[in-house]
Amino acid sequence: MKVQYRDPFGAKAEFHTGWGRAVIYRLDRLEAAGLTRIDRLPFSIRVLLENLLRNLDGYLVTEDDVRAVAAWRPGPLPAREIPYMPARVVLQDFTGVPLVADLAAMRAATAKFGADPKRINPLIPADLVIDHSVQVDAFGAEWAYRFNVEKEYERNRERYAFLKWAQKAFENFRVVPPGTGIIHQVNLEYLARVVQLRERDGETLAFPDTVVGTDSHTTMVNGLGVLGWGVGGIEAEAVMLGQPYYMLIPEVIGVKLVGELPEGATATDLVLTVTQMLRKRGVVEKFVEFFGPGLANLSLADRATIANMAPEYGATMGFFPVDDATLEYLRGTGRDEGLVQLVERYCKEQGLFRTAGTPDPEYTDVLTLDMGTVEPSLAGPRRPQDRVPLVQVKASFRQALTEQFGKAPARPAGDGAVAVQEKVDLTHGSVVIAAITSCTNTSNPSVMIGAGLLAKKAVEAGLSVKPWVKTSLAPGSRVVTDYLQNSGLLPYLEQLRFHVVGYGCTTCIGNSGNLPEDVAQVVRENDLVVAAVLSGNRNFEGRINPLVKANYLASPMLVVAYALAGTVDIDLTTEPIGHTSEGKPVYLKDIWPSQQEIRETIARSLSPELFRGRYAEVFEGDENWRGLSVPEGDLYAWDPASTYLQEPPYFHDMPLEPQPVRDIRGARVLALLGDSITTDHISPAGSIPLDSPTARYLQEHGVDRADFNTYGSRRGNHEVMMRGTFGNIRLKNALAGGKEGGWTLHLPDGELLSIYDAAMRYQAEGTPLVVLAGKEYGTGSSRDWAAKGTYLLGVKAVIAESFERIHRSNLVGMGVLPLQFKEGQSWKSLGLTGRETLDIAGIAGELRPRQDVEVVARREDGGEVRFTVTLRLDSVVEIEYYRNGGILQTVLRRIVKGN
């Protein structure tokens, strides 16, 4: 069906670019029609409004949609959904592999229905960056990078060949090979254009660059003035196939920045402060937009650091409008001058360019932060919003040691000797991982150069990293290595054993690799609470390393500092970080670089040519990538013996018409969970435990323990992933009688089983399952497997006190019903134990968004608890997805029917 675009507001107008004539849809025509005042709208809402205006077709996007967003105001907003049409999609390989597998399965299903499989093809451009698979196996040596790359290909050859096949088989689909950089940094430095030019109906359109990504930190590109955020892989597939992303009109919280960072504070300290502040305010499902005179004192890289952690402060995104800093960054990263001029002219023409004299927009609420009050900080030991000022880290750790970990602040029994390079004692608080890693900071030259300068001063003072610390440097792009070499600072980092170990997420995603065995042995034998300090954005328990319980987020400079100190049980503001060879104490302040030193080093070390050179052949890859053999054909030839890739089962025996929805009767509780259950708790990631159902499956299929690899590398095999769902070693299921990990009771017999084994027994018995949970269910990374695994285990509904935005949407996308306890109620307040059977009535009829649904819980003694919950299908579109069994089934049926 050919789309007919409409222009009822007369907004279509001619616009001249440096490359010729284009068409734009002018926002000021809406103001002329009396629908809005553009300068009062938040900049992010202006971009959203242009998106609707340009895509108005009377079918997917209506005139009423445009009017609704044009009428945005600071007060309460109508719960109206709008169809957002992103310009492009970005994927990383952990989330991208199952997405491509789903597309390949959809092609196979389309062929079975007798339709052309090529109809399953991305209609919206998509870029996949392979950045999540490299692990820190080798470290602290010049050969570490080469060794880790070889292991990466050895473990992931089949997956990489599959992605290379997809690059050839699908149109509008590009793959950035391994060893290039982290997806968000590549997006920021190369893929993002800020303003797009694209052909439509024989005309060239100019419009704002917008994006959705299958990683929650897609928001990093908000620092460049690009509207975008993370979605589930399920939603991203629908967008790639030309479907809108449906969303409610968002509230926008304005954060007014004033002042400038004081000496000694970094952009990392600023973002940890912002995260704590906004978590306290509560910004879930809201846009956050930064404004105020303080913006003039933030580089683009600083802004990207703040935008990156929007998921950690709970917002949909953290937006910075386009201004002169944007243009400066585009030039500095080697973008074409014609693009820079296009960005400036278009954004000024459309009222999307912020200047010092620009009136402040109106916001739902305004918070003010004086950046002069920001102080050096860490966040931890378990959550990114738990900021701890540097001066309080020692006291805070000791308090957490007792209150969170149940340990006394004393040395362990025995001598705890570890033979690494010398005899040392490991104790509670010993830093065993120090990792400069993750997109949050490795995109920012100020903190990376700062880490190099601190390393230089430390080496010159005669300091060295403690021998029990596993160090690593994982730059976000190869340009980072280039400027560290140009500055002469890389050798000093290497003298402290911060050698490059790879170009990817590494430690922040859980790919920290094993601790040296002699260190690991002492940690296990003495049940030590040891620490990791990393420059990442996630530190949830069980994520970084199974043996490391206390995890702290910090700037790259503080990562180096704590590697030198070797412990977090120290006050670096008053105690020496080490001693010279003569025994003279050296303090952190003695080796801390000044802002002036950092700025001067950046000025002489970075140039646009570095970026142009590195990104000139960004899709070519190294000899390993070029040497991969790739299968041919439009349909992927699945190997039934593969333990990495299997055809997803979502379309097996799927009828062309959906079956009627039924009420849920006689359900059992699979898991009874508390607050802040993250997607890390639900979706398997990191190493595969040797005593898990997944290990049993792999061994049954002839895989040696040494070749288990990680869950992330096997995300293309649903048999692996469903066995690891709810298998996190730190999961606390109240049904498991205090036993941590992926355990539950099978009822009514009460046998303690792994959650997977219990779920399979329930499936064999024909028993539907539910999960009961507390507040903030599904926080963290936007892992589609947290929803897919839940669905494959047979869970029909999740009843929680509140949901994180992306995970709730993903549950809907997989046909799992999200239900929300009424305000003030919980499974605890209702006296539920998880041993009840549950009936959920009222979903078989006509459904309305957010309607009430009745639940009846029947106790073992025959008593009943009746309560009402809210149906968290938030729109009529989500109701359609649910009735079809999920978003992919909905899209597939539409395509096969020619809709």
Buried (B, 14 or more C-beta within 10 A) or exposed (E): EEBEBBEEBEBBBEBEBEBEEBBBBBBBBBBEBEBBEBBBBBBBBBBBBBBBBBBBEEEBBBBEBBBBBBEBEBEEBEEEBBBBBBBBBBBBBBBBBBBBBBBBBBBBBBBEBEBEBBBBBBEBBBBBBBBBBBBBBBBBEEEBBEBBBEBBBEBBBBBBBBBBBBBEBBEBBBBBBBBBBBBBBBBBBBBBBBBBBEEEEEEBBBBBBBBBBBBBBBBBBBBBBBBBBBBBBBBBBBBBBBBBBBBBBBBBBBBBBBBBBBEBBBBBBBBBBBBBBBBEBEBBBBBBBBBBEBBEBBBBBBBBBBBBBBBBBBBBBBBBBBBEBBBEBBBBBBBBEEBBBBBBBBBEBBBBBBEEEBEBBBBBBBBEBEBEEBBBBBBBBBBBBBBBBBBBBBEBBBEBBEEBBEBEBEBBEEEBEBEBEEEBBBBBBBBBBBBBBBBBBBBBBBBBBBBBBBBBBBBEBEBBBBBBBBBBBBBBBBBBBBBBEBBEBBEBBBBBBBBBBBBBBBBBBBBBBBBBEEBBEBBEEBEBBBBBBBBBBBBBBBBBBBBBBBBBBBBBBBBBBBBBBBBBBBEBBEEBBBEEEEEEEBBBEBBBBEBEBBEEBBEEBBBEEBBBBBBEEBEEBEEBBEEBEBBEEBBBEBEEEBBBBBBBEBBEEBEEEBEEBEEBEEBBBBBBBBBBBBBBBBBBBBBBBEEBBBBBBBEEEEBEEEEBBBBBBBBBBBBBBBBBBBBBBBBBBBBBEEEEBBBBBBBEEEEBBBBBBBBBBBBEEEBBBBBBBBBBBBBBBBBBBBBBBBBBBBBBBBBBBBBBBBBBBBBBBBBBBBBBBEEEBBBBEBEBBBBBBBBBEBBEEEBEBEBEBBBBBBBEEEEEBEBEBBBBBBBEBBBBBBBBBBBBBBBBBBBBEEE
